[in-house]
Amino acid sequence: MWRNVESNITIPEFYQNKNVFITGASGFLGKLLVEKLLRSSSGIKNIYVLIRPKHGKSPQDRMSDATDDPLFDTIRKENSAALNKIIPIIGDIEKVNFGLSERDKAEIIENVTIIFHCAASIRFDDPIKKAVFANIRSAREITLLARQLKRIDVFVHLSTAYSNCDNLIVEEKLYPAKMNWRDLIRLAEEYDETTLQYLVHKLIYPMPNTYVFTKALGEHAVVELAKDKIPAVIMRPTIVFSTYSDPVPGWLDNINGTASILYGLSKGVVRSTWLDINIRPDHVFADSVAKALIIASWKKAISGNTNEIYFYNLASDLRINFGYMQEMAKVYLKNNPSVTYLWPPKTNCITNEYYVFYFFILLEHLLPAIIIDTLLILSRRQPMLWKVNRKLFIAMSCLAPFMKNTWIFKNENYMELRKSILQQDSNEFSIVNFGPNASKKIHDECLEIYFKGIRKYFAKEPPATEAMVKKQVMLVLVDKLFKIILLGLVIYYVFCKMRLLSVLSGKVYTYFEN
C-alpha cells in the first residue's frame, strides 16, 4: 500500500522513524548508503540489511566487519549508538524469495517502508546462470516483496548506465528488451550451466557480457512488476570512482574496471593494456551515487506518482581520457611508489587489433610469469604470477569493449534531481558537479584523490617514504641496464650470425670460382 508523504519535508524528516531494507549492504555502494543514512538522517529507526553467511562467518560477523571499516570512523566518533540500528537479515539474492525465513519476511513486510536494491553480480565474466539469478530473478523477487509491504514510500533499484551499451547515446528511459526476462529465468532454472554456456553468446548478443545483459533485463522486471503498483525509481551510475569527500576523500573497498588497471600498474604487474588512450569515459564519485540514491527516494516519495518510473543516468560529466589518466598515475607513482611491487610502473596502451594486444601480453606478461614462477618453484616457494596474469588477461579482455568506445549519457533527470533538494539539505546532500568543461586542475585533483584512495583504503599502504622512492629509482636503473644488456646481446648475436653468413657465403663463392 502506497502512502502519501508531505511535499515540504526535508530528507532527514522524511527518514524520521522509518525502517529501511537494503540489499548489497556489505558491498561498495551499499556500505556508503548505510553510512550516509545513519550519519545524515540520524532519526532513522532501523536499517535491515540482507546478508548471507560467507567464508565461515555469520551475517552478524560480516556486518560487524563491514562497520569496522574506516568508512564508519566518523559515525563511530559522532554517534556510535547509530550502528546498533543495523539489523542483519539472513538471505541470498541468488535464491528464490532470497531464502528468507518466514519470520524475517513477515518482519520486513510489517515494518519496512523504503527499499534499496543494491545487490548484484558485477563480474563481467560470470556464468549466465549466476548472472540471471543475481541480476534478474533477484529484481523480480525484491519488487514482489516491495509490493507486499503494508506501507511503502518508495522502492529504489540500482542498475548501471551500461545496461544499454549497445546504444552509444543512452537516454534516461527503458529500452526494448533483448528477450523476455521471464523466459530467461525459466531457462536458467531448467538447464544446467554447461548447456547454458553453449547458448550464452547467442543469448546475450549484441551485448558484450552477461553483466550488462542481465542488468538490462532486470530493469524490465522491475518496470513490469512495479508500474502502477508501487512508487519506484531506477538509478544508473556510470563508472564509479572512490568517494570525493563524504565522509572522507578517496574511500573505496574494492577495485573494478579502471581501478583494477591502476592498481596493477602500481604493482608493476600490468604492463600492457588494450584501450584507446583518447577515449574519455564518464566517471561519478561514489559519495555522489549514495546521495543520489537517497535524494531520489525522497523525491519519488513526496511526488505521489506511482504511474511513472523515473530513470536517472548518474553521469557527472567528469570525463578524463585514459591516456592522461595513465600518465598521471605514472607521475604519481614515481613520487609515491607502492610498498611492494614486482617492477617499476610502465604500461603500453595497445590501440591496435587484438592480435597485437595478445603479442604484448605474451611478451610482457605471460613469459615473465613463467620465468618467475619457475624460479619460485625451484626455490620451493608458491608460484603466483601465472595465476595473477591469467586473471588480468581475462579482466582486460572483458573491459576492452568499454575502453575502446565512447558513450554519451543523457542526464537531464539527474541534473534536475541534484537541484531538487531543499536549502536545509544542501550541506549534507548537495552533489558535486564538474561539468563537461572541467579544467585540467580539477581533473588532476580528482585523480589524486582517487590514486591516494586506492593506496590508503584498498592497498592499505602507508604514505611513501624517501627510502621507497630511492628503491624505485634503483630498480628503474636496473630495468634500463637489463634492457641495454639484452639489446646488446641481440645485436651481438645478430652480428655474429652475419659474420658467420659472410664466411659461409665467401666459402661458397670460392668453391664455385674454383
VEXDREN-2710 file (C-alpha; in Angstrom, 1 decimal):
% VEXDREN-2710
k/r/px/py/pz
1/MET/0.0/0.0/0.0
2/TRP/1.4/3.4/-1.0
3/ARG/1.0/6.2/1.4
4/ASN/1.1/10.0/0.9
5/VAL/4.1/12.0/2.1
6/GLU/4.2/15.7/2.8
7/SER/6.0/17.6/-0.1
8/ASN/7.8/20.2/2.0
9/ILE/9.7/18.0/4.4
10/THR/13.5/17.7/4.5
11/ILE/15.3/14.4/3.8
12/PRO/16.1/13.7/7.5
13/GLU/12.5/14.5/8.3
14/PHE/11.3/12.1/5.6
15/TYR/13.5/9.3/7.1
16/GLN/12.4/10.1/10.7
17/ASN/11.3/6.8/12.4
18/LYS/11.5/4.9/9.1
19/ASN/12.6/1.3/8.6
20/VAL/14.7/0.7/5.5
21/PHE/15.6/-2.6/3.8
22/ILE/18.9/-2.7/1.8
23/THR/20.3/-5.5/-0.3
24/GLY/24.0/-5.4/-1.1
25/ALA/24.8/-3.5/2.2
26/SER/28.2/-5.2/2.5
27/GLY/29.2/-4.1/-0.9
28/PHE/31.0/-0.9/-2.0
29/LEU/27.9/1.3/-2.7
30/GLY/25.8/-0.5/-0.1
31/LYS/28.2/0.4/2.7
32/LEU/28.2/4.0/1.6
33/LEU/24.5/4.1/1.6
34/VAL/24.2/2.6/5.0
35/GLU/26.8/5.0/6.4
36/LYS/25.2/8.1/4.9
37/LEU/21.7/7.2/6.1
38/LEU/22.9/6.7/9.6
39/ARG/25.0/9.8/9.8
40/SER/22.8/12.3/7.9
41/SER/19.4/11.0/8.8
42/SER/20.0/10.2/12.5
43/GLY/16.3/9.9/13.2
44/ILE/16.0/6.8/11.0
45/LYS/14.6/3.9/13.1
46/ASN/16.3/0.7/11.7
47/ILE/18.2/-0.5/8.6
48/TYR/17.5/-4.1/7.7
49/VAL/20.4/-5.5/5.6
50/LEU/20.2/-8.7/3.6
51/ILE/23.4/-10.6/4.0
52/ARG/24.5/-14.2/3.6
53/PRO/27.0/-16.3/5.6
54/LYS/30.3/-16.4/3.8
55/HIS/33.8/-18.0/4.4
56/GLY/32.5/-19.4/7.7
57/LYS/31.3/-16.1/9.0
58/SER/27.8/-15.4/10.1
59/PRO/25.8/-12.4/8.7
60/GLN/26.2/-10.6/12.0
61/ASP/30.0/-11.1/11.9
62/ARG/30.2/-10.0/8.3
63/MET/28.2/-6.8/9.0
64/SER/30.4/-6.2/12.1
65/ASP/33.5/-6.4/9.9
66/ALA/31.9/-4.1/7.4
67/THR/31.2/-1.4/10.0
68/ASP/34.8/-1.8/11.3
69/ASP/35.9/-0.2/8.0
70/PRO/37.5/3.3/8.2
71/LEU/34.4/4.5/6.3
72/PHE/32.5/4.3/9.5
73/ASP/35.1/6.2/11.6
74/THR/33.2/9.5/11.5
75/ILE/29.9/8.0/12.7
76/ARG/31.8/5.9/15.4
77/LYS/33.2/9.2/16.8
78/GLU/30.0/11.2/16.5
79/ASN/27.2/8.7/17.2
80/SER/28.4/5.1/17.7
81/ALA/25.0/4.1/19.0
82/ALA/23.6/4.5/15.5
83/LEU/25.4/1.4/14.4
84/ASN/23.0/-0.6/16.6
85/LYS/20.2/0.3/14.2
86/ILE/21.7/-2.1/11.6
87/ILE/19.8/-5.4/11.7
88/PRO/21.3/-8.2/9.6
89/ILE/18.8/-10.5/7.8
90/ILE/20.0/-13.8/6.6
91/GLY/19.4/-14.2/2.8
92/ASP/20.9/-14.7/-0.6
93/ILE/20.0/-12.7/-3.7
94/GLU/20.6/-15.8/-5.9
95/LYS/17.8/-17.8/-4.1
96/VAL/14.1/-17.6/-4.7
97/ASN/12.5/-15.3/-2.2
98/PHE/16.1/-14.6/-1.1
99/GLY/15.9/-17.6/1.1
100/LEU/14.2/-15.5/3.7
101/SER/12.7/-17.2/6.8
102/GLU/9.0/-16.7/7.3
103/ARG/9.7/-14.7/10.4
104/ASP/12.2/-12.3/8.7
105/LYS/9.9/-11.9/5.8
106/ALA/6.9/-11.1/8.0
107/GLU/9.0/-8.5/9.9
108/ILE/10.1/-6.8/6.7
109/ILE/6.5/-6.7/5.4
110/GLU/5.2/-5.3/8.7
111/ASN/7.9/-2.7/9.4
112/VAL/9.8/-1.6/6.3
113/THR/8.6/1.3/4.1
114/ILE/11.6/2.0/2.0
115/ILE/13.7/-0.5/-0.1
116/PHE/17.0/-0.1/-1.8
117/HIS/18.1/-3.0/-4.1
118/CYS/21.8/-2.5/-4.5
119/ALA/22.9/-6.2/-4.6
120/ALA/24.1/-7.6/-7.9
121/SER/26.6/-9.9/-9.5
122/ILE/29.0/-7.4/-11.1
123/ARG/31.6/-9.7/-12.6
124/PHE/31.7/-9.3/-16.4
125/ASP/32.7/-13.0/-16.9
126/ASP/30.1/-14.5/-14.6
127/PRO/28.4/-17.7/-15.9
128/ILE/25.0/-16.8/-17.3
129/LYS/23.0/-18.8/-14.7
130/LYS/24.6/-16.9/-11.8
131/ALA/24.1/-13.6/-13.5
132/VAL/20.4/-14.3/-14.3
133/PHE/19.7/-15.4/-10.7
134/ALA/21.6/-12.4/-9.2
135/ASN/20.5/-9.6/-11.6
136/ILE/17.1/-10.6/-13.0
137/ARG/15.4/-13.1/-10.7
138/SER/16.6/-11.0/-7.7
139/ALA/15.0/-7.9/-9.3
140/ARG/11.8/-9.9/-9.6
141/GLU/11.9/-11.1/-6.0
142/ILE/12.6/-7.7/-4.5
143/THR/9.9/-6.0/-6.5
144/LEU/7.3/-8.6/-5.5
145/LEU/8.5/-8.2/-1.8
146/ALA/8.1/-4.4/-2.1
147/ARG/4.5/-4.9/-3.4
148/GLN/3.7/-6.9/-0.2
149/LEU/4.8/-4.2/2.2
150/LYS/1.9/-3.0/4.4
151/ARG/3.1/0.6/3.8
152/ILE/5.5/1.6/1.1
153/ASP/7.1/5.0/0.5
154/VAL/9.5/4.1/-2.3
155/PHE/11.5/1.3/-4.0
156/VAL/14.9/2.2/-5.4
157/HIS/16.6/-0.2/-7.9
158/LEU/20.3/0.3/-8.6
159/SER/21.3/-0.6/-12.2
160/THR/24.1/0.6/-14.4
161/ALA/24.4/3.2/-17.2
162/TYR/26.0/0.5/-19.3
163/SER/22.8/-1.7/-19.2
164/ASN/22.1/-0.4/-22.7
165/CYS/25.6/-0.1/-24.0
166/ASP/24.6/-1.3/-27.5
167/ASN/23.5/2.3/-27.9
168/LEU/26.3/4.9/-27.9
169/ILE/23.8/7.5/-26.8
170/VAL/21.9/6.4/-23.7
171/GLU/18.8/8.2/-22.6
172/GLU/17.0/8.1/-19.3
173/LYS/14.3/5.7/-20.4
174/LEU/13.6/2.0/-20.7
175/TYR/15.0/0.4/-23.9
176/PRO/13.4/-2.5/-25.7
177/ALA/14.3/-5.9/-24.2
178/LYS/16.7/-8.2/-26.0
179/MET/14.5/-11.1/-24.9
180/ASN/11.7/-11.8/-22.4
181/TRP/13.1/-11.8/-18.9
182/ARG/10.6/-14.5/-17.7
183/ASP/11.8/-16.8/-20.4
184/LEU/15.4/-16.3/-19.4
185/ILE/14.7/-17.1/-15.8
186/ARG/13.0/-20.2/-16.8
187/LEU/15.9/-21.3/-19.0
188/ALA/18.4/-20.6/-16.1
189/GLU/16.2/-22.7/-13.7
190/GLU/15.6/-25.6/-16.1
191/TYR/19.1/-26.1/-17.7
192/ASP/22.5/-26.8/-16.3
193/GLU/25.4/-24.4/-16.6
194/THR/27.2/-26.4/-19.2
195/THR/24.2/-26.4/-21.6
196/LEU/23.6/-22.7/-21.0
197/GLN/27.3/-21.8/-21.7
198/TYR/26.8/-23.3/-25.2
199/LEU/24.0/-20.8/-25.7
200/VAL/25.4/-17.8/-23.9
201/HIS/26.8/-15.8/-26.9
202/LYS/23.6/-16.3/-28.9
203/LEU/21.5/-15.3/-25.9
204/ILE/23.4/-12.1/-25.0
205/TYR/24.1/-10.8/-28.5
206/PRO/24.7/-7.8/-29.1
207/MET/25.7/-7.2/-25.5
208/PRO/29.4/-7.7/-24.6
209/ASN/28.9/-9.7/-21.4
210/THR/26.4/-11.4/-19.1
211/TYR/26.6/-8.5/-16.6
212/VAL/25.2/-5.7/-18.7
213/PHE/22.8/-8.1/-20.5
214/THR/21.2/-9.3/-17.2
215/LYS/21.1/-5.8/-15.7
216/ALA/19.1/-4.5/-18.7
217/LEU/16.5/-7.3/-18.3
218/GLY/16.5/-6.7/-14.5
219/GLU/15.2/-3.2/-15.3
220/HIS/12.4/-4.7/-17.4
221/ALA/11.4/-7.0/-14.5
222/VAL/11.2/-4.0/-12.1
223/VAL/9.2/-1.8/-14.5
224/GLU/6.8/-4.5/-15.4
225/LEU/6.1/-5.5/-11.8
226/ALA/6.2/-2.1/-10.2
227/LYS/4.5/0.2/-12.6
228/ASP/1.1/1.5/-11.4
229/LYS/1.6/-0.6/-8.2
230/ILE/4.4/1.0/-6.2
231/PRO/6.5/4.2/-6.4
232/ALA/9.8/3.1/-7.9
233/VAL/12.9/4.7/-9.5
234/ILE/15.9/3.1/-11.3
235/MET/19.4/4.6/-10.9
236/ARG/22.1/4.1/-13.4
237/PRO/25.6/5.2/-12.4
238/THR/28.4/5.4/-14.9
239/ILE/32.0/4.3/-13.9
240/VAL/32.2/4.7/-10.2
241/PHE/35.3/6.4/-8.7
242/SER/36.1/6.4/-5.0
243/THR/34.4/9.0/-2.7
244/TYR/35.2/12.6/-3.4
245/SER/34.9/13.9/0.2
246/ASP/32.0/12.4/2.1
247/PRO/32.7/11.1/4.7
248/VAL/36.4/11.0/3.7
249/PRO/38.1/11.6/0.4
250/GLY/39.3/8.6/-1.7
251/TRP/37.5/5.8/0.1
252/LEU/36.9/2.6/-1.7
253/ASP/37.0/-1.1/-0.7
254/ASN/37.3/-2.9/-4.0
255/ILE/38.8/-2.4/-7.4
256/ASN/36.9/-2.9/-10.6
257/GLY/37.4/-1.6/-14.1
258/THR/39.7/1.5/-14.1
259/ALA/40.8/0.9/-10.5
260/SER/42.0/-2.6/-11.2
261/ILE/44.2/-1.5/-14.0
262/LEU/45.7/1.4/-12.0
263/TYR/46.3/-0.9/-9.0
264/GLY/48.0/-3.4/-11.3
265/LEU/50.1/-0.6/-12.7
266/SER/51.2/0.5/-9.2
267/LYS/52.5/-3.1/-8.6
268/GLY/54.3/-3.3/-11.9
269/VAL/52.1/-6.3/-12.9
270/VAL/50.1/-4.5/-15.6
271/ARG/52.5/-3.8/-18.5
272/SER/50.1/-3.8/-21.4
273/THR/46.5/-2.6/-21.7
274/TRP/44.0/-2.8/-24.6
275/LEU/42.4/0.6/-24.8
276/ASP/42.1/3.8/-26.8
277/ILE/44.1/6.5/-25.0
278/ASN/41.8/9.2/-26.4
279/ILE/38.6/7.7/-25.0
280/ARG/37.0/10.0/-22.4
281/PRO/34.7/7.9/-20.2
282/ASP/32.3/9.4/-17.7
283/HIS/33.1/8.9/-14.0
284/VAL/31.0/9.6/-11.0
285/PHE/32.2/9.7/-7.4
286/ALA/30.8/7.1/-5.1
287/ASP/29.5/9.5/-2.5
288/SER/27.6/11.3/-5.2
289/VAL/25.9/8.0/-6.1
290/ALA/24.9/7.4/-2.4
291/LYS/23.5/10.9/-2.1
292/ALA/21.6/10.5/-5.4
293/LEU/20.0/7.2/-4.2
294/ILE/18.8/9.0/-1.0
295/ILE/17.6/12.1/-2.8
296/ALA/15.7/10.0/-5.4
297/SER/14.0/8.0/-2.7
298/TRP/12.8/11.3/-1.0
299/LYS/11.8/13.0/-4.2
300/LYS/9.8/10.0/-5.5
301/ALA/8.0/9.5/-2.2
302/ILE/6.9/13.2/-2.0
303/SER/5.8/13.3/-5.6
304/GLY/2.9/11.0/-5.1
305/ASN/3.3/9.5/-8.5
306/THR/3.1/5.7/-8.8
307/ASN/2.3/5.6/-12.6
308/GLU/5.7/6.6/-13.9
309/ILE/9.0/5.0/-13.1
310/TYR/11.8/7.6/-13.4
311/PHE/15.3/6.6/-14.8
312/TYR/18.3/8.5/-13.7
313/ASN/21.6/8.3/-15.5
314/LEU/24.1/9.2/-12.8
315/ALA/26.7/10.8/-15.2
316/SER/28.7/13.6/-13.7
317/ASP/30.3/14.8/-16.9
318/LEU/33.7/14.1/-15.3
319/ARG/35.4/12.9/-18.4
320/ILE/39.2/12.1/-18.2
321/ASN/40.8/10.3/-21.1
322/PHE/42.5/7.0/-20.4
323/GLY/45.9/8.2/-21.8
324/TYR/46.0/11.2/-19.4
325/MET/44.8/9.0/-16.5
326/GLN/47.6/6.5/-17.0
327/GLU/50.3/9.2/-17.5
328/MET/49.2/10.9/-14.3
329/ALA/49.2/7.6/-12.5
330/LYS/52.8/7.1/-13.5
331/VAL/53.7/10.6/-12.3
332/TYR/52.0/9.9/-9.0
333/LEU/53.7/6.5/-8.6
334/LYS/57.1/8.0/-9.4
335/ASN/56.8/10.2/-6.3
336/ASN/54.7/7.7/-4.3
337/PRO/55.9/4.2/-5.1
338/SER/54.0/1.2/-3.7
339/VAL/55.5/-0.6/-0.7
340/THR/55.7/-3.8/-2.7
341/TYR/55.8/-4.1/-6.4
342/LEU/57.2/-6.5/-8.9
343/TRP/58.8/-3.9/-11.3
344/PRO/58.7/-0.1/-11.8
345/PRO/55.3/1.1/-13.2
346/LYS/55.1/1.1/-17.0
347/THR/52.4/0.3/-19.5
348/ASN/51.9/0.1/-23.2
349/CYS/48.5/1.3/-24.4
350/ILE/47.6/-1.0/-27.2
351/THR/45.1/0.5/-29.6
352/ASN/45.6/-1.9/-32.5
353/GLU/43.9/-5.2/-33.2
354/TYR/43.5/-7.9/-30.7
355/TYR/46.5/-9.9/-32.0
356/VAL/48.8/-7.0/-31.2
357/PHE/47.5/-7.0/-27.7
358/TYR/47.9/-10.8/-27.4
359/PHE/51.6/-10.4/-28.6
360/PHE/52.4/-7.9/-25.8
361/ILE/50.5/-9.9/-23.3
362/LEU/52.7/-12.9/-24.2
363/LEU/55.9/-10.9/-24.2
364/GLU/55.4/-8.7/-21.1
365/HIS/53.0/-10.7/-19.0
366/LEU/53.0/-14.5/-19.6
367/LEU/56.6/-15.2/-20.4
368/PRO/57.9/-13.2/-17.4
369/ALA/55.3/-15.0/-15.3
370/ILE/56.6/-18.4/-16.5
371/ILE/60.2/-17.5/-15.7
372/ILE/59.5/-16.0/-12.3
373/ASP/57.1/-18.8/-11.2
374/THR/59.7/-21.4/-12.3
375/LEU/62.3/-19.7/-10.1
376/LEU/59.8/-19.7/-7.2
377/ILE/59.1/-23.4/-7.7
378/LEU/62.8/-24.2/-7.8
379/SER/63.3/-22.2/-4.5
380/ARG/60.3/-24.2/-3.0
381/ARG/58.0/-21.2/-2.8
382/GLN/54.5/-20.9/-4.0
383/PRO/54.1/-19.8/-7.7
384/MET/51.7/-16.9/-8.1
385/LEU/52.4/-14.8/-11.2
386/TRP/50.9/-17.0/-13.8
387/LYS/47.6/-17.1/-11.9
388/VAL/47.6/-13.3/-11.4
389/ASN/48.4/-12.6/-15.1
390/ARG/45.7/-15.0/-16.2
391/LYS/43.2/-13.1/-14.2
392/LEU/44.5/-9.8/-15.5
393/PHE/44.3/-11.0/-19.1
394/ILE/40.6/-12.1/-18.6
395/ALA/39.8/-8.8/-16.9
396/MET/41.4/-6.7/-19.6
397/SER/39.7/-8.7/-22.4
398/CYS/36.3/-8.2/-20.7
399/LEU/37.0/-4.5/-20.2
400/ALA/38.2/-3.9/-23.7
401/PRO/34.8/-3.0/-25.3
402/PHE/34.3/-0.3/-22.7
403/MET/37.8/1.1/-23.2
404/LYS/37.6/1.4/-26.9
405/ASN/34.2/3.2/-27.2
406/THR/32.7/6.5/-26.0
407/TRP/29.2/6.7/-24.7
408/ILE/27.0/9.8/-24.2
409/PHE/24.8/9.5/-21.2
410/LYS/21.8/11.9/-21.2
411/ASN/21.4/13.1/-17.7
412/GLU/18.7/15.7/-17.6
413/ASN/16.7/13.9/-14.9
414/TYR/19.8/13.5/-12.8
415/MET/20.7/17.2/-13.1
416/GLU/17.1/18.1/-12.1
417/LEU/17.4/15.7/-9.2
418/ARG/20.5/17.4/-7.9
419/LYS/18.7/20.8/-7.9
420/SER/15.5/19.4/-6.2
421/ILE/16.8/19.3/-2.7
422/LEU/15.7/21.9/-0.2
423/GLN/18.1/24.6/1.1
424/GLN/18.1/22.9/4.5
425/ASP/19.5/19.8/3.0
426/SER/22.2/21.3/0.9
427/ASN/25.1/20.9/3.4
428/GLU/24.5/17.1/3.7
429/PHE/23.2/16.1/0.3
430/SER/24.5/18.5/-2.3
431/ILE/26.2/16.6/-5.2
432/VAL/29.4/17.9/-6.7
433/ASN/29.1/18.6/-10.5
434/PHE/32.2/19.2/-12.6
435/GLY/30.6/19.8/-16.0
436/PRO/32.0/18.7/-19.4
437/ASN/34.5/21.6/-19.5
438/ALA/36.2/20.9/-16.2
439/SER/39.8/22.3/-16.1
440/LYS/43.0/20.3/-16.0
441/LYS/43.4/21.4/-12.4
442/ILE/40.1/19.8/-11.4
443/HIS/41.0/16.6/-13.3
444/ASP/44.3/16.4/-11.5
445/GLU/42.7/17.0/-8.1
446/CYS/40.1/14.2/-8.8
447/LEU/42.8/11.8/-9.9
448/GLU/45.0/12.5/-6.9
449/ILE/42.1/11.8/-4.6
450/TYR/41.5/8.5/-6.5
451/PHE/45.1/7.4/-6.5
452/LYS/45.5/8.2/-2.8
453/GLY/42.3/6.3/-2.0
454/ILE/43.5/3.2/-3.9
455/ARG/46.7/3.3/-1.9
456/LYS/45.3/4.0/1.5
457/TYR/42.0/2.2/1.6
458/PHE/42.4/-0.8/-0.8
459/ALA/46.1/-1.5/-0.8
460/LYS/46.3/-0.3/2.9
461/GLU/49.7/1.1/2.4
462/PRO/51.3/4.0/4.4
463/PRO/52.4/7.2/2.7
464/ALA/55.6/6.8/0.6
465/THR/59.0/7.5/2.3
466/GLU/62.2/8.7/0.8
467/ALA/63.6/5.2/1.1
468/MET/60.8/3.9/-1.1
469/VAL/61.5/6.5/-3.8
470/LYS/65.2/5.6/-3.7
471/LYS/64.4/1.9/-4.0
472/GLN/62.3/2.6/-7.1
473/VAL/65.0/4.8/-8.7
474/MET/67.5/1.9/-8.3
475/LEU/65.0/-0.6/-9.7
476/VAL/64.4/1.7/-12.7
477/LEU/68.2/1.8/-13.3
478/VAL/68.3/-2.0/-13.1
479/ASP/65.4/-2.2/-15.5
480/LYS/67.2/0.1/-18.0
481/LEU/70.5/-1.7/-17.5
482/PHE/68.8/-5.1/-18.1
483/LYS/67.3/-3.8/-21.4
484/ILE/70.6/-2.4/-22.6
485/ILE/72.3/-5.7/-21.9
486/LEU/69.5/-7.6/-23.6
487/LEU/69.7/-5.3/-26.6
488/GLY/73.5/-5.7/-26.7
489/LEU/73.2/-9.5/-26.7
490/VAL/70.7/-9.3/-29.5
491/ILE/73.0/-7.1/-31.6
492/TYR/76.0/-9.2/-30.8
493/TYR/74.1/-12.4/-31.7
494/VAL/72.9/-10.9/-35.0
495/PHE/76.4/-9.6/-35.7
496/CYS/77.9/-13.0/-35.1
497/LYS/75.3/-14.6/-37.3
498/MET/76.0/-12.1/-40.0
499/ARG/79.8/-12.8/-39.8
500/LEU/79.0/-16.5/-40.0
501/LEU/76.9/-15.9/-43.0
502/SER/79.6/-13.8/-44.6
503/VAL/82.2/-16.6/-44.0
504/LEU/79.8/-19.2/-45.4
505/SER/79.0/-17.1/-48.5
506/GLY/82.7/-16.5/-49.0
507/LYS/83.4/-20.2/-49.0
508/VAL/80.6/-20.9/-51.4
509/TYR/81.8/-18.2/-53.7
510/THR/85.4/-19.6/-53.6
511/TYR/84.1/-23.1/-54.3
512/PHE/82.2/-22.1/-57.4
513/GLU/85.1/-19.9/-58.6
514/ASN/87.4/-22.9/-58.4
END
